[in-house]
């Protein structure tokens, strides 16, 4: 419900999201991916996901794998 509210009421605003659930950023226009406080990637999620070597693509792949097998596996 929070994501839906942000999408409906802040369409013309810059929204900074600190994501704990990777799926919450996939609809964003742009993603800034930090690693150890340094910028690692900055682009649209669509472009980053196309590049299988990108950190975002690897994180989504790991999230998907764990979701399909269970996080305790």
TIZARO-234328 format. One line per field, with one value per residue: x, y, z of N, C-alpha, C in turn; residue number from 1; residue in one letter. Coordinates in nm, 2 decimals. Layout:
n.u <- [X_...]
n.v <- [Y_...]
n.w <- [Z_...]
ca.u <- [X_...]
ca.v <- [Y_...]
ca.w <- [Z_...]
c.u <- [X_...]
c.v <- [Y_...]
c.w <- [Z_...]
n <- [NUM_...]
res <- [A_...]
This chain:
n.u <- [0.08_0.20_0.39_0.21_0.08_0.29_0.35_0.11_0.07_0.31_0.41_0.53_0.76_1.08_1.18_1.34_1.44_1.52_1.58_1.48_1.35_1.40_1.22_1.07_1.20_1.20_1.02_1.11_1.23_1.50_1.79_2.02_2.29_2.46_2.78_2.95_2.94_3.01_2.93_2.82_2.66_2.45_2.15_1.86_1.64_1.56_1.76_1.98_1.91_1.91_2.18_2.35_2.58_2.56_2.54_2.28_2.13_2.24_2.18_1.90_1.87_1.97_1.79_1.55_1.62_1.65_1.39_1.25_1.35_1.34_1.44_1.59_1.72]
n.v <- [-0.12_0.12_0.16_0.18_0.42_0.60_0.58_0.68_0.95_1.09_1.13_1.33_1.39_1.37_1.08_0.92_0.60_0.37_0.05_-0.25_-0.46_-0.60_-0.59_-0.36_-0.15_-0.19_-0.07_0.19_0.49_0.55_0.39_0.40_0.23_0.14_0.04_-0.04_0.23_0.36_0.47_0.23_0.16_0.33_0.38_0.30_0.06_-0.13_-0.12_-0.19_-0.45_-0.59_-0.62_-0.88_-0.90_-0.69_-0.54_-0.51_-0.68_-0.92_-0.93_-0.93_-1.18_-1.35_-1.30_-1.40_-1.66_-1.75_-1.69_-1.88_-2.12_-2.10_-1.92_-2.03_-2.24]
n.w <- [0.00_0.06_-0.14_-0.36_-0.29_-0.30_-0.58_-0.69_-0.58_-0.59_-0.85_-1.00_-0.86_-0.71_-0.57_-0.31_-0.23_0.01_-0.01_0.12_0.02_-0.28_-0.49_-0.46_-0.59_-0.86_-1.03_-1.04_-1.19_-1.22_-1.08_-0.82_-0.73_-0.45_-0.31_-0.03_0.04_-0.20_-0.53_-0.74_-0.96_-1.19_-1.34_-1.54_-1.40_-1.59_-1.79_-1.64_-1.55_-1.79_-1.84_-1.74_-1.59_-1.42_-1.09_-0.99_-1.15_-1.07_-0.80_-0.81_-0.94_-0.74_-0.54_-0.66_-0.69_-0.43_-0.33_-0.47_-0.37_-0.11_0.17_0.37_0.26]
ca.u <- [0.00_0.29_0.44_0.10_0.05_0.40_0.33_-0.01_0.07_0.44_0.46_0.62_0.86_1.20_1.15_1.45_1.39_1.62_1.51_1.51_1.29_1.44_1.10_1.02_1.27_1.20_0.93_1.17_1.28_1.65_1.84_2.16_2.33_2.58_2.85_3.05_2.93_3.05_2.84_2.86_2.58_2.34_2.08_1.73_1.64_1.55_1.90_2.07_1.87_1.96_2.32_2.36_2.69_2.54_2.51_2.14_2.08_2.29_2.10_1.76_1.88_1.99_1.66_1.46_1.66_1.62_1.25_1.20_1.39_1.32_1.56_1.67_1.79]
ca.v <- [0.00_0.24_0.17_0.23_0.56_0.68_0.59_0.76_1.08_1.16_1.10_1.44_1.42_1.28_0.99_0.84_0.48_0.28_-0.07_-0.38_-0.56_-0.56_-0.57_-0.22_-0.05_-0.23_0.03_0.32_0.54_0.53_0.32_0.43_0.12_0.17_-0.07_0.01_0.37_0.42_0.44_0.12_0.16_0.43_0.37_0.26_-0.08_-0.20_-0.13_-0.27_-0.59_-0.65_-0.66_-0.99_-0.88_-0.57_-0.58_-0.52_-0.81_-1.04_-0.92_-0.98_-1.33_-1.42_-1.29_-1.49_-1.80_-1.77_-1.69_-2.00_-2.23_-2.07_-1.85_-2.12_-2.35]
ca.w <- [0.00_0.06_-0.28_-0.44_-0.25_-0.36_-0.72_-0.73_-0.54_-0.61_-0.99_-1.05_-0.75_-0.69_-0.45_-0.27_-0.17_0.06_-0.03_0.18_-0.07_-0.41_-0.58_-0.44_-0.67_-1.00_-1.10_-1.04_-1.32_-1.21_-0.96_-0.78_-0.65_-0.37_-0.25_0.07_0.03_-0.32_-0.64_-0.83_-1.08_-1.19_-1.46_-1.52_-1.37_-1.72_-1.85_-1.55_-1.55_-1.92_-1.82_-1.64_-1.50_-1.33_-0.95_-0.97_-1.21_-0.99_-0.68_-0.84_-0.97_-0.61_-0.47_-0.72_-0.66_-0.29_-0.32_-0.53_-0.30_0.04_0.22_0.46_0.18]
c.u <- [0.09_0.34_0.33_0.07_0.16_0.38_0.22_0.01_0.20_0.49_0.55_0.73_0.97_1.17_1.28_1.40_1.51_1.55_1.56_1.45_1.32_1.33_1.05_1.09_1.26_1.11_0.99_1.22_1.43_1.68_1.99_2.20_2.47_2.65_2.96_3.05_2.97_2.95_2.90_2.79_2.48_2.28_1.94_1.73_1.63_1.68_1.99_2.04_1.90_2.10_2.34_2.48_2.67_2.51_2.36_2.09_2.12_2.21_1.96_1.76_1.89_1.86_1.56_1.49_1.62_1.47_1.19_1.24_1.37_1.45_1.65_1.75_1.93]
c.v <- [0.13_0.26_0.23_0.38_0.65_0.69_0.68_0.91_1.16_1.14_1.21_1.48_1.33_1.21_0.91_0.72_0.40_0.14_-0.19_-0.49_-0.52_-0.53_-0.43_-0.12_-0.08_-0.14_0.17_0.36_0.52_0.46_0.36_0.32_0.15_0.04_-0.01_0.16_0.44_0.38_0.33_0.12_0.27_0.42_0.32_0.11_-0.17_-0.23_-0.22_-0.42_-0.66_-0.69_-0.76_-0.98_-0.76_-0.62_-0.59_-0.65_-0.93_-1.04_-0.98_-1.13_-1.40_-1.41_-1.39_-1.63_-1.84_-1.78_-1.82_-2.13_-2.22_-2.02_-1.93_-2.23_-2.32]
c.w <- [0.00_-0.08_-0.37_-0.41_-0.31_-0.51_-0.77_-0.69_-0.55_-0.75_-1.04_-0.95_-0.76_-0.56_-0.42_-0.19_-0.12_0.07_0.05_0.10_-0.21_-0.51_-0.57_-0.53_-0.82_-1.09_-1.10_-1.17_-1.33_-1.08_-0.94_-0.68_-0.58_-0.32_-0.16_0.06_-0.10_-0.43_-0.73_-0.96_-1.07_-1.33_-1.44_-1.48_-1.49_-1.78_-1.77_-1.55_-1.68_-1.92_-1.71_-1.55_-1.40_-1.19_-0.92_-1.03_-1.12_-0.86_-0.70_-0.87_-0.84_-0.53_-0.53_-0.69_-0.52_-0.26_-0.37_-0.45_-0.15_0.09_0.31_0.39_0.14]
n <- [1_2_3_4_5_6_7_8_9_10_11_12_13_14_15_16_17_18_19_20_21_22_23_24_25_26_27_28_29_30_31_32_33_34_35_36_37_38_39_40_41_42_43_44_45_46_47_48_49_50_51_52_53_54_55_56_57_58_59_60_61_62_63_64_65_66_67_68_69_70_71_72_73]
res <- [X_X_X_X_X_X_X_X_X_X_X_X_X_X_X_X_X_X_X_X_X_X_X_X_X_X_X_X_X_X_X_X_X_X_X_X_X_X_X_X_X_X_X_X_X_X_X_X_X_X_X_X_X_X_X_X_X_X_X_X_X_X_X_X_X_X_X_X_X_X_X_X_X]
